[in-house]
């Protein structure tokens, strides 16, 4: 594996809040040639400094050539744009072109809203006339208290006076899924517990 650090330049098209920090070029040949150009960027769109990576991968595995563009958040982004209850734990987007198949876009990551970690995923495959898209989001557990606390943060008022018990309603293993192959079907599944009793 060969790795080289290249000079960084700031393109004129970059917004004022985006600054290149480092540029790295990698070559590997195990078992096939792979070239990766990595840019490390600092961004301050809301006044906070956050680090991102942007990379271009060229891969020749299996006798095929694919090009993947990847952008990712390096570290958690707390309270983005002043949203006090939100933390972006991970975020990434990839765009892949290959001579062996259709182009594909994927969004991955996770974020924390209140006390809950939410893991969304989105993929889009270009198939000509009929593109295919799917979306999935999962949450380990959501309680009525979490929802009310979030509403209180948003509105500044506690619904129901904040007097409901924590186990009034608990939803576990919540999953929401959508696929463009069936645009009229959205699947939501969960296990519910009401006042301590599994439903």
C-alpha positions as a LaTeX table, in Angstrom:
\begin{tabular}{lrrr}
\hline
Residue & $x$ (\AA) & $y$ (\AA) & $z$ (\AA) \\
\hline
Unk1 & 0.00 & 0.00 & 0.00 \\
Unk2 & 1.27 & 3.44 & $-0.95$ \\
Unk3 & 0.06 & 6.57 & 0.81 \\
Unk4 & 0.97 & 10.18 & 0.02 \\
Unk5 & $-0.06$ & 13.51 & 1.48 \\
Unk6 & $-0.86$ & 16.08 & $-1.19$ \\
Unk7 & $-1.03$ & 19.89 & $-0.97$ \\
Unk8 & $-4.45$ & 21.26 & $-0.08$ \\
Unk9 & $-6.11$ & 24.08 & $-1.97$ \\
Unk10 & $-9.39$ & 25.85 & $-1.34$ \\
Unk11 & $-11.49$ & 25.94 & $-4.52$ \\
Unk12 & $-13.19$ & 29.24 & $-5.20$ \\
Unk13 & $-16.57$ & 27.48 & $-5.31$ \\
Unk14 & $-16.27$ & 26.43 & $-1.64$ \\
Unk15 & $-18.52$ & 28.37 & 0.76 \\
Unk16 & $-16.73$ & 30.49 & 3.38 \\
Unk17 & $-17.63$ & 28.01 & 6.16 \\
Unk18 & $-15.87$ & 25.04 & 4.46 \\
Unk19 & $-12.07$ & 24.65 & 4.77 \\
Unk20 & $-9.84$ & 21.83 & 3.42 \\
Unk21 & $-7.48$ & 20.48 & 6.08 \\
Unk22 & $-5.71$ & 17.51 & 4.51 \\
Unk23 & $-5.58$ & 15.56 & 1.21 \\
Unk24 & $-4.38$ & 11.95 & 1.01 \\
Unk25 & $-3.82$ & 9.70 & $-2.01$ \\
Unk26 & $-3.73$ & 5.91 & $-1.48$ \\
Unk27 & $-2.86$ & 3.04 & $-3.84$ \\
Unk28 & $-3.44$ & $-0.62$ & $-2.95$ \\
Unk29 & $-3.06$ & $-3.72$ & $-5.08$ \\
Unk30 & $-4.38$ & $-6.58$ & $-2.94$ \\
Unk31 & $-5.83$ & $-8.39$ & $-4.80$ \\
Unk32 & $-6.83$ & $-5.72$ & $-7.33$ \\
Unk33 & $-5.82$ & $-2.13$ & $-7.98$ \\
Unk34 & $-7.66$ & 0.38 & $-5.84$ \\
Unk35 & $-7.09$ & 4.14 & $-5.81$ \\
Unk36 & $-8.54$ & 6.40 & $-3.13$ \\
Unk37 & $-8.38$ & 10.18 & $-2.85$ \\
Unk38 & $-9.40$ & 11.41 & 0.61 \\
Unk39 & $-10.12$ & 15.02 & 1.59 \\
Unk40 & $-10.52$ & 15.97 & 5.25 \\
Unk41 & $-12.63$ & 19.09 & 5.65 \\
Unk42 & $-13.64$ & 21.37 & 8.50 \\
Unk43 & $-17.09$ & 22.91 & 8.29 \\
Unk44 & $-18.70$ & 25.62 & 10.43 \\
Unk45 & $-22.16$ & 26.12 & 8.87 \\
Unk46 & $-23.73$ & 26.88 & 12.27 \\
Unk47 & $-20.70$ & 28.31 & 14.07 \\
Unk48 & $-19.54$ & 24.93 & 15.43 \\
Unk49 & $-16.48$ & 23.28 & 13.91 \\
Unk50 & $-17.19$ & 19.81 & 12.54 \\
Unk51 & $-14.91$ & 17.47 & 10.60 \\
Unk52 & $-16.00$ & 15.64 & 7.45 \\
Unk53 & $-14.29$ & 13.36 & 4.96 \\
Unk54 & $-14.91$ & 13.32 & 1.23 \\
Unk55 & $-13.36$ & 10.51 & $-0.78$ \\
Unk56 & $-13.28$ & 9.12 & $-4.29$ \\
Unk57 & $-12.61$ & 5.38 & $-4.68$ \\
Unk58 & $-11.68$ & 3.63 & $-7.93$ \\
Unk59 & $-11.83$ & $-0.16$ & $-7.58$ \\
Unk60 & $-10.98$ & $-2.83$ & $-10.19$ \\
Unk61 & $-11.95$ & $-5.93$ & $-8.19$ \\
Unk62 & $-13.35$ & $-8.87$ & $-10.14$ \\
Unk63 & $-12.24$ & $-7.44$ & $-13.46$ \\
Unk64 & $-14.85$ & $-4.70$ & $-13.18$ \\
Unk65 & $-14.34$ & $-0.98$ & $-12.60$ \\
Unk66 & $-16.40$ & 0.95 & $-10.07$ \\
Unk67 & $-16.18$ & 4.54 & $-8.87$ \\
Unk68 & $-17.61$ & 5.49 & $-5.46$ \\
Unk69 & $-17.98$ & 9.00 & $-4.07$ \\
Unk70 & $-18.33$ & 9.08 & $-0.28$ \\
Unk71 & $-19.01$ & 11.88 & 2.19 \\
Unk72 & $-19.11$ & 11.26 & 5.94 \\
Unk73 & $-19.24$ & 13.02 & 9.29 \\
Unk74 & $-16.13$ & 12.13 & 11.34 \\
Unk75 & $-17.43$ & 12.95 & 14.84 \\
Unk76 & $-20.83$ & 13.60 & 16.44 \\
Unk77 & $-22.42$ & 16.96 & 15.65 \\
Unk78 & $-24.19$ & 18.13 & 18.81 \\
Unk79 & $-27.13$ & 20.54 & 18.65 \\
Unk80 & $-26.79$ & 21.27 & 14.91 \\
Unk81 & $-28.08$ & 24.74 & 14.01 \\
Unk82 & $-29.13$ & 25.25 & 17.63 \\
Unk83 & $-31.54$ & 22.28 & 17.83 \\
Unk84 & $-30.95$ & 21.42 & 21.50 \\
Unk85 & $-32.53$ & 17.94 & 21.46 \\
Unk86 & $-30.71$ & 16.64 & 18.36 \\
Unk87 & $-27.26$ & 15.04 & 17.92 \\
Unk88 & $-26.04$ & 13.68 & 14.59 \\
Unk89 & $-23.97$ & 10.70 & 15.76 \\
Unk90 & $-23.07$ & 9.45 & 12.29 \\
Unk91 & $-23.93$ & 10.55 & 8.77 \\
Unk92 & $-22.74$ & 9.41 & 5.38 \\
Unk93 & $-23.70$ & 9.39 & 1.73 \\
Unk94 & $-22.25$ & 7.31 & $-1.10$ \\
Unk95 & $-22.74$ & 7.34 & $-4.87$ \\
Unk96 & $-21.44$ & 4.35 & $-6.84$ \\
Unk97 & $-21.01$ & 3.95 & $-10.59$ \\
Unk98 & $-20.01$ & 0.56 & $-12.00$ \\
Unk99 & $-19.67$ & $-0.98$ & $-15.43$ \\
Unk100 & $-21.22$ & $-4.15$ & $-13.98$ \\
Unk101 & $-24.54$ & $-2.67$ & $-12.87$ \\
Unk102 & $-26.72$ & 0.39 & $-12.28$ \\
Unk103 & $-25.68$ & 3.47 & $-10.32$ \\
Unk104 & $-26.63$ & 3.45 & $-6.65$ \\
Unk105 & $-27.01$ & 6.07 & $-3.90$ \\
Unk106 & $-27.05$ & 5.22 & $-0.20$ \\
Unk107 & $-27.58$ & 7.35 & 2.91 \\
Unk108 & $-26.56$ & 5.89 & 6.26 \\
Unk109 & $-26.06$ & 7.08 & 9.81 \\
Unk110 & $-27.72$ & 7.56 & 13.15 \\
Unk111 & $-28.93$ & 10.45 & 15.27 \\
Unk112 & $-30.11$ & 11.02 & 18.80 \\
Unk113 & $-33.41$ & 12.83 & 19.38 \\
Unk114 & $-33.98$ & 13.44 & 23.07 \\
Unk115 & $-32.87$ & 10.20 & 24.74 \\
Unk116 & $-33.44$ & 7.92 & 21.77 \\
Unk117 & $-31.02$ & 6.79 & 19.07 \\
Unk118 & $-32.60$ & 6.51 & 15.63 \\
Unk119 & $-30.95$ & 4.64 & 12.76 \\
Unk120 & $-32.25$ & 5.59 & 9.30 \\
Unk121 & $-31.17$ & 4.18 & 5.97 \\
Unk122 & $-32.01$ & 5.12 & 2.39 \\
Unk123 & $-30.95$ & 3.60 & $-0.91$ \\
Unk124 & $-31.70$ & 4.52 & $-4.51$ \\
Unk125 & $-30.75$ & 2.38 & $-7.49$ \\
Unk126 & $-30.88$ & 3.82 & $-11.01$ \\
Unk127 & $-32.45$ & 1.18 & $-13.24$ \\
Unk128 & $-33.43$ & 3.21 & $-16.28$ \\
Unk129 & $-37.09$ & 4.10 & $-16.53$ \\
Unk130 & $-38.06$ & 2.73 & $-13.10$ \\
Unk131 & $-35.64$ & 3.68 & $-10.35$ \\
Unk132 & $-35.83$ & 1.69 & $-7.11$ \\
Unk133 & $-35.81$ & 3.41 & $-3.70$ \\
Unk134 & $-36.15$ & 2.09 & $-0.18$ \\
Unk135 & $-36.16$ & 3.67 & 3.27 \\
Unk136 & $-35.86$ & 2.04 & 6.68 \\
Unk137 & $-35.68$ & 3.62 & 10.14 \\
Unk138 & $-35.34$ & 1.76 & 13.45 \\
Unk139 & $-35.56$ & 2.78 & 17.10 \\
Unk140 & $-34.81$ & 0.43 & 20.01 \\
Unk141 & $-37.43$ & 1.93 & 22.30 \\
Unk142 & $-39.74$ & 4.93 & 22.47 \\
Unk143 & $-41.78$ & 5.80 & 25.55 \\
Unk144 & $-44.65$ & 8.23 & 25.89 \\
Unk145 & $-42.41$ & 10.13 & 28.30 \\
Unk146 & $-39.78$ & 10.55 & 25.56 \\
Unk147 & $-42.39$ & 12.01 & 23.21 \\
Unk148 & $-43.74$ & 14.37 & 25.88 \\
Unk149 & $-40.24$ & 15.50 & 26.86 \\
Unk150 & $-39.47$ & 16.23 & 23.22 \\
Unk151 & $-42.69$ & 18.22 & 22.89 \\
Unk152 & $-41.78$ & 20.12 & 26.05 \\
Unk153 & $-38.36$ & 21.00 & 24.58 \\
Unk154 & $-40.00$ & 22.18 & 21.36 \\
Unk155 & $-42.88$ & 24.15 & 22.91 \\
Unk156 & $-41.55$ & 25.10 & 26.34 \\
Unk157 & $-44.63$ & 23.56 & 28.03 \\
Unk158 & $-45.06$ & 20.11 & 29.62 \\
Unk159 & $-48.13$ & 18.31 & 28.16 \\
Unk160 & $-50.37$ & 16.77 & 30.84 \\
Unk161 & $-48.27$ & 18.57 & 33.45 \\
Unk162 & $-45.58$ & 15.91 & 33.15 \\
Unk163 & $-47.54$ & 13.65 & 35.51 \\
Unk164 & $-47.93$ & 10.52 & 33.35 \\
Unk165 & $-46.01$ & 7.40 & 34.52 \\
Unk166 & $-42.94$ & 6.44 & 32.48 \\
Unk167 & $-44.46$ & 3.06 & 31.53 \\
Unk168 & $-47.81$ & 4.46 & 30.39 \\
Unk169 & $-46.81$ & 3.51 & 26.83 \\
Unk170 & $-43.57$ & 1.90 & 25.64 \\
Unk171 & $-42.86$ & 0.93 & 22.02 \\
Unk172 & $-39.92$ & $-1.46$ & 21.54 \\
Unk173 & $-38.10$ & $-2.52$ & 18.36 \\
Unk174 & $-39.85$ & 0.14 & 16.28 \\
Unk175 & $-39.28$ & $-0.25$ & 12.54 \\
Unk176 & $-40.61$ & 1.85 & 9.67 \\
Unk177 & $-39.99$ & 0.69 & 6.10 \\
Unk178 & $-40.94$ & 1.95 & 2.64 \\
Unk179 & $-40.12$ & 0.58 & $-0.79$ \\
Unk180 & $-40.90$ & 2.26 & $-4.09$ \\
Unk181 & $-41.91$ & $-1.08$ & $-5.59$ \\
Unk182 & $-45.13$ & $-0.73$ & $-3.60$ \\
Unk183 & $-45.74$ & 3.00 & $-3.16$ \\
Unk184 & $-49.02$ & 2.45 & $-1.30$ \\
Unk185 & $-47.45$ & 0.32 & 1.40 \\
Unk186 & $-45.59$ & 1.68 & 4.43 \\
Unk187 & $-44.71$ & $-0.92$ & 7.06 \\
Unk188 & $-44.57$ & 0.07 & 10.74 \\
Unk189 & $-43.91$ & $-2.61$ & 13.34 \\
Unk190 & $-43.29$ & $-2.51$ & 17.09 \\
Unk191 & $-43.91$ & $-4.26$ & 20.39 \\
Unk192 & $-46.04$ & $-2.18$ & 22.72 \\
Unk193 & $-46.20$ & $-2.18$ & 26.51 \\
Unk194 & $-49.03$ & $-0.36$ & 28.26 \\
Unk195 & $-48.70$ & 0.22 & 32.00 \\
Unk196 & $-46.13$ & $-2.57$ & 32.19 \\
Unk197 & $-48.18$ & $-5.12$ & 30.20 \\
Unk198 & $-46.90$ & $-6.34$ & 26.81 \\
Unk199 & $-49.61$ & $-6.07$ & 24.15 \\
\hline
\end{tabular}
